[in-house]
Amino acid sequence: MNTQPTPGVPVTDAAVTDRIDVALVRRLVAEQFPRWASLPVRPVAVDGWDNRTFHLGAEMTVRLPSGAGYALQVDKEQRWLPVLGPQLPVRIPVPLAQGRPGAGYPYPWSVYRWIDGQTAAAERIDDLTRFATDLAAFLRALRGIDATDGPQAGPHSAWRGGPLSTYDTETRAAIEAHRDRLPADVVTGIWQAALDATWTGPALWFHGDVAEGNLLVRDGRLAAVIDFGCCGVGDPACDTVIAWTLLRGPSRAAFRAALGLDDGTWARGRGWALWKALITLDDHDPAKAERAGHVLGELLAEHTVAR
C-alpha cells in the first residue's frame, strides 16, 4: 500500500487573508492580551506568505497564519523555539504569547519579540564567504541539538526533512512542461541523482526554509535566523538550498566545506533547489520567476563543471 503523503505545500486561505489587517490585530490583542491593547499596531515593511506579520509596539510582532496548513506550525514554534534558541549562535524568534481564534479569525497565532535587521541580499553583506561560514556554523549548531521527541517531517514542514520522492511526480511534470526551455534530460538527471542519494543518517534538526527572507543581516553580517515554521527533525539536506539561491563561487564552496557535507547530502540539496525552482519558473510574480530561472542556471552550471 502506498502511504506516501499527497504532494504540495500549505496554501493560503483567501477568505481569511482578506480579513487580516491592522484592525483585526488590534481586536485580537485587546480581547486576549489587554495589557498590550494600548500599543500601536502597524504592518511590517517586508511581509511573508505563510503568515501576515505586524509590529506591536516597538519591541514585539504579531504573526497570523494565512491558512490552515500554516496554522499547524504555531504550536510547534511555541514549544520548540525556547528550547532551540539558547543553543544557537545567532538570534532566533522568541515567542512571548500564543493567541487563540477570535474576532472572526479561525487560527491560533503568536506574539514574538521583534528582531531588528534587514533581509539578506548580496548587496547588504560585507563578505559573502564569511556570511556563508557563519550560516554553516548556525546550521551545524542546529543539527547538533538533541532531536529526541522533535517533530518528524510532515504537513507542518511541507514535508521538508522527508524524502524528495514526495515531490517526484510534481517535479517530473514541471520538467516536461518546460521541455522547450530546459535541457530536460540533464535536469531529469540532476533530479534522479537527488532521489538516488537516499538519506540513511539519524534524524537531525533542520530549519526547513533557509532563504534570504528568513536570514537577517545587521552591519553586513548574519544577525538572526527567523521563521521556523517548516522546522523539524529528519534529513537536513533541505537547508542547503541557499547554496544556489544566494551563495556562489567561493562562498558556496566555503558553505559546503564548513558544513562538512557529503556528496549525497549535496545532491539532495540540489534536488530541493531544483524542485522549488521548477514549480516557480512560471510564477505570476516576475521577481520570483526570475529568481527561479537564476537558480536553474546555477544548478545547470554546477552540473556542467562537475562532469
Backbone torsions as a table, in degrees:
resi	resn	phi	psi	omega
1	MET	NA	134.9	179.8
2	ASN	-82.9	115.5	-179.8
3	THR	-105.3	12.7	-178.5
4	GLN	-63.3	135.5	179.7
5	PRO	-65.8	155.3	176.3
6	THR	-67.4	125.9	-179.5
7	PRO	-60.9	156.8	175.7
8	GLY	129.0	153.6	178.0
9	VAL	-103.2	162.7	177.1
10	PRO	-56.4	151.4	-179.6
11	VAL	-119.4	154.6	177.1
12	THR	-77.6	155.7	177.5
13	ASP	-107.1	102.2	-174.6
14	ALA	-57.9	-36.3	-179.7
15	ALA	-63.6	-28.7	178.2
16	VAL	-85.1	-49.4	-175.4
17	THR	-62.2	-30.0	178.3
18	ASP	-64.5	-21.0	-179.0
19	ARG	-98.5	-5.8	-178.4
20	ILE	-81.5	109.2	179.4
21	ASP	-149.5	-178.6	-178.4
22	VAL	-58.0	-40.7	-178.0
23	ALA	-63.0	-41.4	178.9
24	LEU	-63.3	-45.7	-179.7
25	VAL	-60.3	-42.1	178.6
26	ARG	-60.4	-41.7	-179.7
27	ARG	-65.8	-45.4	-179.1
28	LEU	-61.4	-45.2	-179.3
29	VAL	-65.1	-44.7	-178.3
30	ALA	-62.6	-39.1	-177.6
31	GLU	-73.3	-39.0	-169.8
32	GLN	-105.5	-25.5	180.0
33	PHE	-136.1	68.5	-173.9
34	PRO	-58.9	-21.3	178.6
35	ARG	-65.1	-18.5	179.8
36	TRP	-108.6	6.5	-172.7
37	ALA	-62.2	-27.0	-177.4
38	SER	-84.6	-6.9	-177.6
39	LEU	-76.7	143.4	179.0
40	PRO	-70.0	149.8	177.3
41	VAL	-121.6	133.3	176.3
42	ARG	-151.4	152.9	179.8
43	PRO	-66.5	152.8	173.4
44	VAL	-77.3	159.9	-177.5
45	ALA	-68.2	-40.1	-179.6
46	VAL	-121.3	108.8	-176.5
47	ASP	-97.2	166.6	-179.5
48	GLY	-105.8	-174.4	-178.0
49	TRP	-98.1	-42.7	-174.3
50	ASP	-81.6	-21.9	176.6
51	ASN	-135.1	153.3	170.1
52	ARG	-104.8	129.5	-170.1
53	THR	-119.4	141.3	-178.5
54	PHE	-136.4	145.1	169.4
55	HIS	-70.7	139.3	171.4
56	LEU	-122.8	103.1	-171.7
57	GLY	66.1	-154.4	-177.5
58	ALA	-95.7	-12.9	-169.8
59	GLU	-125.5	6.2	-177.6
60	MET	-137.5	161.0	171.8
61	THR	-130.5	152.4	173.4
62	VAL	-113.7	129.8	179.8
63	ARG	-121.6	124.9	-179.0
64	LEU	-117.4	119.1	178.3
65	PRO	-57.8	143.8	-176.6
66	SER	-94.9	1.0	178.6
67	GLY	-165.3	166.7	-176.4
68	ALA	-62.1	-37.5	179.4
69	GLY	-62.8	-40.1	179.3
70	TYR	-72.6	-27.5	178.8
71	ALA	-64.8	-22.4	176.7
72	LEU	-61.3	-21.2	-173.4
73	GLN	-84.2	-14.3	-172.9
74	VAL	-64.9	-54.1	-179.4
75	ASP	-59.1	-39.8	-179.5
76	LYS	-60.7	-48.8	-179.7
77	GLU	-64.1	-41.4	178.9
78	GLN	-61.1	-37.9	-177.5
79	ARG	-75.6	-42.8	-166.5
80	TRP	-102.4	-26.1	-178.3
81	LEU	-60.8	-39.5	176.2
82	PRO	-64.7	-23.8	176.8
83	VAL	-78.5	-44.1	-175.1
84	LEU	-74.1	-41.5	-171.0
85	GLY	-51.9	-51.0	-177.1
86	PRO	-65.2	-13.5	-177.1
87	GLN	-101.6	7.4	-175.5
88	LEU	-114.9	151.1	-172.9
89	PRO	-82.5	-12.7	173.7
90	VAL	-129.2	165.9	-174.5
91	ARG	-68.0	147.7	169.8
92	ILE	-132.5	168.1	-177.8
93	PRO	-60.4	144.8	177.4
94	VAL	-115.5	113.7	178.0
95	PRO	-69.9	134.4	178.3
96	LEU	-107.4	-27.1	-179.4
97	ALA	-164.9	154.9	175.0
98	GLN	-118.4	125.5	178.3
99	GLY	-92.4	164.8	179.4
100	ARG	-117.0	165.8	176.5
101	PRO	-55.2	146.4	179.6
102	GLY	174.2	167.5	177.7
103	ALA	54.2	31.8	-179.8
104	GLY	85.5	-0.1	178.2
105	TYR	-98.8	129.5	-166.5
106	PRO	-93.3	-1.1	-170.6
107	TYR	-119.7	160.5	168.8
108	PRO	-68.0	159.2	-177.0
109	TRP	-149.6	173.9	-171.5
110	SER	-134.3	152.5	167.8
111	VAL	-115.2	129.2	-179.1
112	TYR	-123.0	159.8	170.1
113	ARG	-73.5	137.0	179.3
114	TRP	-70.5	138.3	175.2
115	ILE	-117.8	122.9	-178.1
116	ASP	-80.0	144.9	177.4
117	GLY	153.0	169.4	177.4
118	GLN	-109.9	147.7	177.4
119	THR	-63.8	147.5	-173.4
120	ALA	-65.6	138.2	173.2
121	ALA	-156.3	148.7	-174.7
122	ALA	-53.5	-39.3	-176.6
123	GLU	-73.5	-12.7	178.4
124	ARG	-97.3	-3.4	-174.9
125	ILE	-107.0	124.7	-177.3
126	ASP	-67.2	-42.3	-175.7
127	ASP	-140.8	104.9	-173.6
128	LEU	-65.8	-32.0	178.6
129	THR	-69.2	-42.1	176.2
130	ARG	-64.4	-39.9	176.4
131	PHE	-58.3	-43.8	-178.9
132	ALA	-62.3	-42.2	-179.2
133	THR	-73.4	-33.0	174.9
134	ASP	-64.3	-42.0	178.6
135	LEU	-65.8	-40.3	177.4
136	ALA	-61.9	-39.0	177.8
137	ALA	-62.7	-39.8	176.4
138	PHE	-61.2	-47.3	-177.8
139	LEU	-67.7	-35.4	175.4
140	ARG	-62.0	-43.8	178.8
141	ALA	-63.6	-42.0	178.9
142	LEU	-61.5	-43.9	-179.1
143	ARG	-68.3	-22.1	-179.5
144	GLY	-84.2	-6.6	-179.6
145	ILE	-77.4	141.2	-179.7
146	ASP	-53.6	121.1	-176.7
147	ALA	-92.9	3.7	-179.3
148	THR	-56.7	129.0	178.6
149	ASP	68.7	5.0	177.1
150	GLY	-66.9	158.7	-176.4
151	PRO	-71.1	117.8	178.1
152	GLN	-68.4	153.6	179.2
153	ALA	-52.9	139.7	-179.1
154	GLY	-175.7	-161.2	-179.4
155	PRO	-56.6	-34.7	-178.8
156	HIS	-62.4	-26.8	-179.1
157	SER	-105.9	11.0	-173.2
158	ALA	54.4	32.2	178.8
159	TRP	65.0	10.7	169.2
160	ARG	-64.9	143.4	-173.2
161	GLY	90.0	-12.9	176.2
162	GLY	-100.4	-170.0	-177.5
163	PRO	-73.0	141.1	176.6
164	LEU	-61.4	-22.9	-178.9
165	SER	-59.1	-19.6	174.3
166	THR	-52.7	-35.1	-174.9
167	TYR	-108.2	18.5	-176.3
168	ASP	-62.9	-50.9	-178.0
169	THR	-60.9	-44.5	-179.1
170	GLU	-63.6	-41.9	-178.2
171	THR	-67.6	-45.5	-179.8
172	ARG	-64.8	-35.5	176.6
173	ALA	-64.7	-39.6	179.0
174	ALA	-67.0	-38.9	176.9
175	ILE	-60.7	-46.1	-179.2
176	GLU	-63.9	-39.9	-178.7
177	ALA	-65.8	-26.3	-178.0
178	HIS	-109.3	22.6	-176.3
179	ARG	-57.5	-30.3	-179.1
180	ASP	-77.0	-11.5	-177.3
181	ARG	-112.6	-12.4	-172.5
182	LEU	-129.5	153.8	168.1
183	PRO	-75.6	87.5	-168.2
184	ALA	-56.4	-40.3	-178.3
185	ASP	-64.5	-40.0	179.7
186	VAL	-67.1	-46.2	-179.7
187	VAL	-62.7	-41.8	177.0
188	THR	-61.4	-37.5	177.8
189	GLY	-63.7	-41.7	177.1
190	ILE	-61.5	-43.2	-179.9
191	TRP	-65.2	-45.0	-178.9
192	GLN	-64.1	-38.3	177.5
193	ALA	-61.8	-37.0	177.5
194	ALA	-66.1	-42.6	178.8
195	LEU	-64.0	-37.5	-177.1
196	ASP	-72.4	-21.7	-177.3
197	ALA	-85.5	66.5	-173.1
198	THR	-63.7	137.0	176.5
199	TRP	-76.7	125.8	-180.0
200	THR	-123.0	4.5	-177.8
201	GLY	-83.1	-178.8	177.9
202	PRO	-73.1	159.4	175.9
203	ALA	-67.0	128.6	179.5
204	LEU	-123.4	156.7	175.6
205	TRP	-67.0	137.6	172.7
206	PHE	-132.7	152.5	177.0
207	HIS	-78.9	-44.7	174.7
208	GLY	96.9	-19.3	-179.4
209	ASP	-151.4	61.4	179.1
210	VAL	-79.4	88.0	-176.4
211	ALA	-128.3	162.2	-176.8
212	GLU	-52.3	-40.9	-177.6
213	GLY	-68.1	-15.0	-179.1
214	ASN	-107.9	8.5	176.2
215	LEU	-116.5	122.6	-178.3
216	LEU	-102.2	139.1	-178.2
217	VAL	-116.1	138.5	172.9
218	ARG	-141.1	132.3	-177.2
219	ASP	54.8	36.9	174.2
220	GLY	79.7	4.0	-176.3
221	ARG	-128.3	161.5	176.4
222	LEU	-61.6	124.7	-176.5
223	ALA	-115.8	-27.4	-176.9
224	ALA	-163.6	157.2	172.3
225	VAL	-123.9	125.4	-173.3
226	ILE	-119.5	178.4	175.8
227	ASP	55.1	81.1	178.5
228	PHE	-95.1	24.2	-176.9
229	GLY	-58.9	-32.1	-179.0
230	CYS	-97.3	11.6	-176.1
231	CYS	-70.5	162.9	177.0
232	GLY	173.2	-164.2	176.7
233	VAL	-122.6	137.6	-177.3
234	GLY	163.1	-138.9	178.7
235	ASP	-82.9	118.8	-176.0
236	PRO	-83.3	8.1	-177.0
237	ALA	-59.0	-27.8	-179.1
238	CYS	-61.2	-22.5	-177.5
239	ASP	-79.5	-0.9	-179.8
240	THR	-93.9	-2.0	-176.5
241	VAL	-57.0	-30.7	179.7
242	ILE	-57.6	-22.2	179.4
243	ALA	-60.5	-28.9	-177.8
244	TRP	-107.6	-14.6	-180.0
245	THR	-91.7	-33.3	-177.5
246	LEU	-122.7	-43.3	-174.9
247	LEU	-80.9	161.3	178.9
248	ARG	-162.2	155.5	174.0
249	GLY	52.3	-127.2	-176.9
250	PRO	-59.4	-34.8	-178.9
251	SER	-69.1	-35.8	177.0
252	ARG	-65.8	-44.3	179.0
253	ALA	-63.4	-40.0	179.4
254	ALA	-65.6	-38.7	178.4
255	PHE	-61.4	-48.0	-179.4
256	ARG	-63.9	-43.6	-178.9
257	ALA	-65.0	-41.9	-177.8
258	ALA	-67.7	-29.4	177.3
259	LEU	-85.6	-14.2	-179.0
260	GLY	63.8	44.4	-173.4
261	LEU	-81.9	131.6	175.5
262	ASP	-78.1	169.8	-176.6
263	ASP	-61.1	-37.2	-178.3
264	GLY	-65.8	-43.7	178.6
265	THR	-65.0	-39.8	177.9
266	TRP	-62.9	-41.0	179.0
267	ALA	-64.1	-42.0	178.2
268	ARG	-67.1	-36.6	175.3
269	GLY	-60.3	-43.1	175.2
270	ARG	-58.2	-39.7	179.4
271	GLY	-62.0	-43.6	177.4
272	TRP	-62.4	-41.7	179.0
273	ALA	-65.1	-39.6	-179.8
274	LEU	-65.2	-46.5	179.2
275	TRP	-55.5	-50.3	-176.3
276	LYS	-65.5	-39.3	179.6
277	ALA	-64.7	-43.0	-178.0
278	LEU	-63.7	-40.2	-176.1
279	ILE	-80.7	-8.8	177.8
280	THR	-114.3	8.1	-177.7
281	LEU	-64.5	-27.9	178.1
282	ASP	-111.2	27.1	-178.5
283	ASP	-58.9	145.8	180.0
284	HIS	-66.6	-20.5	175.6
285	ASP	-86.0	112.5	-176.1
286	PRO	-57.5	-33.3	-179.7
287	ALA	-66.0	-40.9	178.7
288	LYS	-67.3	-41.9	178.8
289	ALA	-62.9	-39.1	178.7
290	GLU	-65.5	-41.6	178.2
291	ARG	-63.3	-39.2	178.5
292	ALA	-61.8	-42.2	177.4
293	GLY	-62.8	-38.4	178.0
294	HIS	-63.0	-44.9	-178.8
295	VAL	-63.3	-43.3	177.7
296	LEU	-59.9	-40.6	177.1
297	GLY	-61.3	-41.4	178.9
298	GLU	-65.2	-41.3	179.7
299	LEU	-64.8	-43.6	-179.9
300	LEU	-67.5	-39.1	178.7
301	ALA	-64.2	-43.2	178.8
302	GLU	-63.2	-40.3	178.8
303	HIS	-62.4	-40.8	179.8
304	THR	-63.3	-43.8	-179.4
305	VAL	-65.8	-36.6	-176.4
306	ALA	-72.2	-20.0	-176.1
307	ARG	-70.4	NA	NA
